[in-house]
Amino acid sequence: MKNEPYEFAALISGYLSNKLSKEEEAHLMQILEKDEHKRKILEYYKQTAPAQERLDYMSSLNVDAAWDKVRQRYDGKLGKNRNYSFLKYVAILVLIVSSVALWLVFGTKDNKVITSLAVDKHVQDVLPGGNVAVLVLSDGKRVSLDSGAVALQEKDGTQVSGNQGGLAYSNDVASEQQEVLYNTLIVPRGGAYNIQLPDGTNVWLNAMSELRFPVKFGTKERKVELIGEAYFEVAKNKNVPFKVLTVHQEIEVKGTHFNVNSYADENFVRTTLLEGSVKILDPAVPARSWLLSPGEQAETNKKTGQTVVANANMKEAVAWKNGYFLFNDEKLESIMIKVARWYDIEVVYEGKLEEQSFLGQVERTKKISSVLNLLELSGNGNVHFKISGRRVVVMP
């Protein structure tokens, strides 16, 4: 006889993906008729997000990791009669039903919590980040990009135009300017920004990131320098390779889509390829290189210099660019670093927290209370938060 919680989770998953047989759907209806709470869960979940978005999130969750977590938690507590098959059902239930619960709370178009699964108890709140950046021109002049339209001209005739949503470069004027002019786009905490480079390449920068680039590319290479995180859609040019320099990786492409995470306060540099091909070089030892295929990620350990290439969770890698946080078996400290960058807050830890990982998804356009409620729900009551101005206290 199947375990009832697992059966319910599996039925919900099948129902939402239109994979239930007539008999299975009839059985699910019987369960819902007897349990009002389960009925509300399914109804709310159906109304809170497009089906494909729900399924994309559920498919990105790591069932094996969740199973390992559940098994580790219960090892030594079950004695000789360990029922691991039951525990694996629990792991799957955690993934499927938690995604239901999280969409219940955070999937609405407004900021209201629509169920009592996670009541917003935070009196104070912090607004999300937005399109905020500063452009540093070749002469050192700084231009704020968060206050309206921009129309500038560099010394070589390059036109710079944009608004609060993004910036674009164009240079169709012949110039005798021989000096290579560089601009730097700085995105502070609480910001994100899009820029179209002179060759047509589009770059999205995450919070606390900088991109240094020439206002006009040469004929041999297109080279930019990155600190922080950025997503690139490189304009194709087989004759002029595009290069991204970070402290621990050099990325070379000719036309592709990829994400680079190179924050100074993180232990790894990660380049994730979505489309095309990417060559990763070690700046310290240029002879060392790795070629990525779509779906792969090159992760470089800053301390050891070792680079490992493996399959990547694509949705997780570019979640920030697509407008949401995606936590897939992620440690709280790592999550709060991302939250602090986007909401421009200080994080303080009080008391001893149980070591655990978190699952969930929430839009970056939500106030910070939505993210904290998500973490409390995913954390099974083992973590709580207090907002005080721009400080968030994390406690058991």
Secondary structure, DSSP 8 states (H G I E B T S, - for coil): ---HHHHHHHHHHHHHTT---HHHHHHHHHHHHH-HHHHHHHHHHHHHS-HHHHHHHHHHS-HHHHHHHHHHHHTTTSTT---HHHHHHHHHHHHHHHHHHHHHHH-SSSS---SGGG----SS-----EE--EEE-TTS-EEESSSS-EEEE-TT--EEEEETTEEEEE--S-----S--EEEEEE-TTEEEEEE-TTS-EEEE-SSEEEEEESS--SS-EEEEEEEEEEEE----TTS-EEEE-SS-EEEESS-EEEEEE-TTSSEEEEEEEES-EEEEETTEEEEEEEE-TTEEEEEETTT--EEEEE--HHHHTTTTTTEEEEEEEEHHHHHHHHHHHHT-EEEE-S-----EEEEEEETTS-HHHHHHHHHHHTTTS-EEEEETTEEEEE-
